[in-house]
């Protein structure tokens, strides 16, 4: 089963441990502390759309993408009356073309870290960079390989994995240790990486 079909199947069965009810505090803090002003924003791998909906309510013009149509159906339901204000897109980042120099802000919560090889991660970083305005910001939340090993949980990256993949396209502004903002008692250790397009 491909990674794409695995995600689609997990939304069908409800096996989505990454699902959460409230916007991740890592995003909220970054928007407020870095004074990120409303602009066109993109969230690849948006899942149930919690952060996309929050960004829209802050005045961002949001395109929320996922490979799973079912996930987006649930996200539209969750968005309720503001659903029409968001652009929901069923897309595969490898197969589909992103708009050129469209976005001022990109956010992903556990999307970038799902790609297994350096070549895949570089391709994703290049495509995201090409879709952003010059000096646009990308906040990525990724599993941290320095964390306590667990049998289940997010894919894990080292700081070197991140730098090698994004450095040709992005300047890393900050790379911090954090945890996923969700309802888990012991949330997974992550990297909170804020980048600026070169």
C-alpha positions as CSV (number, residue, x, y, z in Angstrom):
1,X,0.0,0.0,0.0
2,X,1.4,3.4,-0.9
3,X,1.8,6.2,1.7
4,X,-1.0,8.1,-0.1
5,X,-3.4,5.1,0.1
6,X,-2.4,4.5,3.7
7,X,-3.5,8.0,4.7
8,X,-6.7,7.7,2.7
9,X,-7.5,4.3,4.4
10,X,-6.7,5.6,7.8
11,X,-9.3,8.4,7.4
12,X,-11.8,5.8,6.2
13,X,-11.2,3.6,9.3
14,X,-10.9,6.5,11.8
15,X,-7.3,5.5,12.7
16,X,-6.0,9.0,12.9
17,X,-4.0,9.5,16.1
18,X,-2.8,12.9,14.9
19,X,-6.3,14.3,14.9
20,X,-6.9,17.1,17.4
21,X,-9.6,19.6,18.3
22,X,-7.7,22.9,18.9
23,X,-5.2,24.8,16.8
24,X,-1.7,23.7,17.6
25,X,-0.1,26.2,20.0
26,X,3.1,26.1,17.9
27,X,1.3,27.8,15.1
28,X,-0.6,30.2,17.3
29,X,2.6,31.3,19.1
30,X,4.5,31.8,15.8
31,X,1.8,33.9,14.2
32,X,1.6,36.1,17.3
33,X,5.3,36.3,18.3
34,X,6.7,36.7,14.8
35,X,4.0,39.2,13.9
36,X,3.0,37.2,10.8
37,X,0.4,39.4,9.0
38,X,-2.6,37.9,7.2
39,X,-1.8,36.9,3.6
40,X,-2.4,34.1,1.2
41,X,-1.5,30.9,3.2
42,X,-1.1,27.3,2.2
43,X,-1.5,24.2,4.4
44,X,-0.3,20.9,2.8
45,X,-1.6,17.8,4.5
46,X,-4.3,19.8,6.4
47,X,-6.2,16.7,7.6
48,X,-9.3,17.8,9.4
49,X,-8.5,21.5,8.8
50,X,-8.2,22.7,12.4
51,X,-5.3,25.0,11.7
52,X,-6.6,26.1,8.3
53,X,-9.8,27.1,9.9
54,X,-8.0,29.0,12.6
55,X,-5.8,30.8,10.1
56,X,-8.9,31.8,8.1
57,X,-10.5,33.3,11.3
58,X,-7.3,35.4,11.7
59,X,-7.8,36.9,8.3
60,X,-5.6,34.7,6.2
61,X,-6.7,33.6,2.7
62,X,-6.2,29.9,3.1
63,X,-5.7,27.0,0.6
64,X,-5.9,23.7,2.6
65,X,-4.7,20.6,0.8
66,X,-4.9,17.0,1.6
67,X,-4.6,13.8,-0.4
68,X,-7.7,12.4,1.2
69,X,-11.1,13.6,0.0
70,X,-12.7,12.1,3.1
71,X,-10.5,14.2,5.3
72,X,-11.5,17.4,3.4
73,X,-15.2,16.4,3.7
74,X,-14.8,16.2,7.5
75,X,-12.8,19.5,7.4
76,X,-15.6,21.3,5.6
77,X,-18.1,20.1,8.1
78,X,-15.9,21.3,11.0
79,X,-15.5,24.7,9.3
80,X,-19.3,25.1,9.2
81,X,-20.4,28.5,8.0
82,X,-16.9,29.7,7.1
83,X,-16.1,26.7,4.9
84,X,-16.7,28.7,1.8
85,X,-14.0,31.1,2.8
86,X,-11.3,28.4,2.4
87,X,-10.0,26.8,-0.7
88,X,-10.1,23.1,-0.1
89,X,-7.9,21.1,-2.6
90,X,-7.5,17.4,-3.0
91,X,-3.9,17.2,-4.2
92,X,-0.8,15.0,-4.3
93,X,2.3,17.2,-4.0
94,X,4.3,15.0,-6.3
95,X,1.7,14.7,-9.1
96,X,0.0,18.1,-9.0
97,X,1.3,21.6,-9.8
98,X,1.4,24.3,-7.2
99,X,0.8,27.9,-8.1
100,X,3.9,30.0,-8.6
101,X,4.8,32.7,-6.0
102,X,1.3,32.6,-4.5
103,X,1.7,32.3,-0.8
104,X,3.2,34.4,1.9
105,X,2.9,31.8,4.6
106,X,2.9,28.0,4.6
107,X,2.2,25.8,7.6
108,X,2.4,22.1,7.9
109,X,1.8,19.9,10.9
110,X,3.4,16.6,10.3
111,X,3.4,16.7,6.5
112,X,7.0,17.3,5.6
113,X,8.3,14.5,7.9
114,X,6.2,11.8,6.1
115,X,8.6,11.7,3.1
116,X,11.2,9.0,3.6
117,X,14.2,10.0,1.4
118,X,16.3,13.1,1.1
119,X,15.4,13.3,-2.6
120,X,11.7,13.3,-1.8
121,X,12.1,16.0,1.0
122,X,14.2,18.2,-1.4
123,X,11.5,17.9,-4.1
124,X,8.8,18.9,-1.6
125,X,10.8,21.8,-0.3
126,X,11.5,23.0,-3.8
127,X,7.9,22.8,-4.8
128,X,6.8,24.6,-1.7
129,X,9.5,27.3,-2.2
130,X,8.4,27.9,-5.8
131,X,4.8,28.5,-4.6
132,X,5.8,31.2,-2.2
133,X,6.6,34.9,-2.4
134,X,10.2,35.9,-2.0
135,X,11.0,35.9,1.8
136,X,7.7,34.1,2.5
137,X,7.6,32.1,5.8
138,X,7.2,28.3,6.2
139,X,6.5,26.8,9.7
140,X,6.9,23.0,9.7
141,X,6.3,20.7,12.7
142,X,8.2,17.5,12.4
143,X,8.9,14.4,14.5
144,X,12.2,14.7,16.4
145,X,14.6,11.8,16.2
146,X,16.2,13.0,19.5
147,X,13.0,12.1,21.3
148,X,12.4,8.9,23.4
149,X,11.9,6.0,20.9
150,X,8.3,4.9,20.7
151,X,6.7,2.0,18.8
152,X,4.1,4.2,17.3
153,X,4.2,7.9,16.5
154,X,5.3,10.3,13.8
155,X,8.2,9.8,11.4
156,X,11.4,11.1,13.0
157,X,14.0,13.4,11.5
158,X,17.3,14.7,12.7
159,X,18.3,18.3,12.4
160,X,20.7,17.3,9.7
161,X,17.8,15.7,7.7
162,X,16.0,19.0,7.8
163,X,18.9,21.2,6.9
164,X,20.0,19.0,4.0
165,X,16.5,19.0,2.5
166,X,15.5,22.7,2.8
167,X,18.8,24.6,2.7
168,X,19.0,25.1,-1.0
169,X,15.6,26.8,-1.0
170,X,15.0,28.2,2.5
171,X,16.9,30.1,5.2
172,X,16.2,28.5,8.6
173,X,15.2,31.2,11.0
174,X,14.8,29.0,14.0
175,X,14.9,25.2,14.7
176,X,13.5,24.5,18.2
177,X,12.5,21.5,20.2
178,X,8.8,21.4,21.0
179,X,5.9,19.0,21.3
180,X,2.8,18.6,19.2
181,X,-0.1,20.7,20.6
182,X,-2.9,18.2,21.0
183,X,-4.9,16.4,23.6
184,X,-2.4,13.6,24.3
185,X,-1.1,13.3,27.9
186,X,2.5,12.8,26.7
187,X,2.7,14.4,23.2
188,X,5.5,13.5,20.9
189,X,8.7,15.5,20.9
190,X,9.0,17.5,17.6
191,X,11.1,20.1,15.7
192,X,9.4,23.5,15.3
193,X,11.2,24.8,12.2
194,X,10.5,28.3,10.9
195,X,12.0,29.1,7.5
196,X,12.2,32.0,5.1
197,X,12.2,31.4,1.3
198,X,15.6,32.4,-0.2
